[in-house]
Amino acid sequence: MMSKSKLFVLFLTVVLLFVPMGVVFADDPPERPSLPATCGTDGQPDCVTIQSGEILTGEGEVITTGFDEWGYNYQGHLFNGMYCDSYRNAEWCWPYADVNLDMKWNDAWLSNKDCDGDALLDRHYGSDSYIDSGAWLTNHQSGEYEQEEATCKWNYFVKIVAVPGDAYVSDGVWYTAGGTRIGTVIWGAFAIIQQVENDACAGLHGLQYVSPAGAGLGTWQ
């Protein structure tokens, strides 16, 4: 059986960010240029919706509304399934296949529309990068493992946000322009602003970190 500590190391160093397939980020999220949008008669972007059947995943599959076979609901900004399902049951993650995973994200993180005409869901649309975009993601994992003939149940919750444009980094931590700690740097443009972990076997209970700059998901939106 997998130990909680092994999963936590994997979570932090390999695949901390569980995003919809086609835009999986292993390290720093690759930035895609914001392309000029085609405007309708009212001057607003002529966006394509999921309902059109014209938006694709990175693998070229048509995205539909509702939950797909893997647990993604791109229209609702949700994932609900198992850890390996978030990676299309990739062989490398099989040791962690019994881990439950829930994700939520906002439109700036991954939109449910294509407004720049590339047939993919937009990321940080209207911004040159995730910084100052207001993007956020929440990630909730849970599972159990065996230790000394005992069954240990654990759960882990984290909030991750894109930092404001005037933030700065010092020793791997994002700070506001005024010097208030935001949280640990992740993927360059993001910070961890809250962590909650429960694992009685490891002596972990409740809130492990909360950002002094605020743990609200819309703080810099």
N, C-alpha and C positions, 0 to 999 in steps of 0.2 A: 504493500500500500504506500501511497505517496505521503510524505510528511508535509506538514503545513509550512515548515521553514523552506523546504525545497521549492514549493509553489511560490512562496513570497519572493525568493531570489529570482525565479523565472519571471515573475510579474514585473519586477523592477528593472531587470537587465535585458530582457528579450522582447516581450510583447506587452508592455504595460498598457498600451493603448489598443483597445479592441474597437476598431471602427469598421463600418460596413465594407464588405469585400469590394475590391477595386480601388480603394484608397487606404489600404493598410499601411501604417507607418511603423517601421522598425526602429528608427532612430529619430532624426529630425524630419518632420513632415516635409516632403518635397513640395516646393511652391509651384503652382501652376499659374501662369500669367492671367490676369483678368482681361479677357478678350472684349472687344467692342460688342455691345449688344445690338440686335436689330430692334428698332422701336416701332411700336404700333402707331396708329393715327393719333392717339392721345399723348404721345411722347414718352410713354412708359415702355420698359423693356418687353419685347414680345417673347415671353417665356414659354417653354414647353413643359408640360406637366407629366407626371408618371402615368396618368390616365390615358395619355396619347399613345402609349406603347412604343415611343421613339427613344426613350432614355435607356442606356445600357450600363451594365456593370463593367468593371475593368476587364472582365473575361469575355465581354461581348454578349452577355445574356440580357434579355429584355427584363427590365424591372417592372413589377406589377404592384398594385395596391395590396394592403393586407400583409400578413406574415408569409414569407416564403418558406421553402422546405428546410432552410437552415436556421430560421428564427429571426430573420431580419424583417422589420417593417419600416421601409424607407420613407413611406408617406407619413407615418406617425413618429419618426425619429426614435425608434425603439429597436432593441434586440432582446429577445428572451429565449434562452436555450442553454445548451451545454457549451463548455469551453471550446471543444474541438469543432463544434458546429460553426463557430464564428470564423474558423479558418477552413471551412469546407472539408472537415475531417482529415486534415493534413496528418501524415504519418508521424511527424515529429512531435505532435501534441498528444498522441494516444495515451502516454502515461498519466495525462491529466484529464482524460475524457470524462471522468465522473464529477468534475467541478461544474457547479451551476454558475451561470453568468447572465447578468442583466445589465443593459446599457441604456442610457438616455443621452441625447445631445440636442443642441439647438440648431436653428437654421444657419447661423454663421459657421458652425462646425461642419455641417453637411446639409445642404438644402434639399428639399424634395422637388426642385425644379431645375431646369437647364435654361439659364438666361444668357449664356455667352456662346451658345451655338455649337458646343463640342460634343453633344449627345451624352454627356455625363452630368451627374448631379453636381451643382456648384458648391465650391468651398470658398469661404470668406469672400462671397461675391461683393464686388464694389470696393474691395480693399486689395492693396498690392500684396499683402501677406496676412498671416493670422494675427500679428501684433496689432493691437488696437481695434480688432474686429468684433470683440465681444463673444467669441466662440467659447463654448464650454462642453464638457463631457462628464458624465458620472458613470461609475463602474462599480458593480456589486458582485462579489464572488462568494460562494459558500460551498462547503463540502465537509468531509470527515476523513479521519485516518486512524490507524491503530497504533497504540503506544502502550507497551507493558500490559498487554491483554485488556486495555481499555479502549473504547471508541471515543475519539476526540472530535467534537464538532467545532467548526470554525466559520467565521464570516469576515469579510473585509469590504469596506466601502471607501471610495475616494472621489473627491471632486477635483477636476483639472480645468483650468481656465487660461485663455489667452491673456497675456499681460497688456497693460496700457502702453501707449507709445512713448511715454516719458519715463518708463521704468528702467532700472539698470541692474546689472548683475555683479555680484561680489562673492567670490568663493563658492560658486555653484548655487547661489540663492538669488532670486529676484527681489528687488526692493522698489518701493514707490519712489517718485522724485523727491519726496520729503524724508526718505530714509527708513520708512516702515517696512518691515519684512513682509513679503507676500508669500513666498514659499520656494521650495526646491525647484531648480530649473529642470524641465523635461522637454525634449524635442525643440530646444532653442526658444521658441516663442511662447511656451506654456509654463505654468507653475502649478504645483500641487498645493491646494489651499485648505484641504481637510482630509483627514484619514481617521477612520473608525475601524477598530479591529477587536474581535472577540475570539478567544481561544483559551479555554480554561486550562488545558493541559500545558500551555506555554505561559500561563499567567498573564494573559492579555485581556483587558476588559475595557471596552468603550473607547472614548475619544483619545487618539494618540497624537493628533496635531490639528490645530486650527490657526489659520493665518491671522496675525494681529491686524492686518490690513482689511480683514473682513472675509467671511466665508460665503457670502452671497453670490449666486451664480450670475446675477446681472450687474455686479458692482461696476464693471468697466465696459458695459454694453452701450 
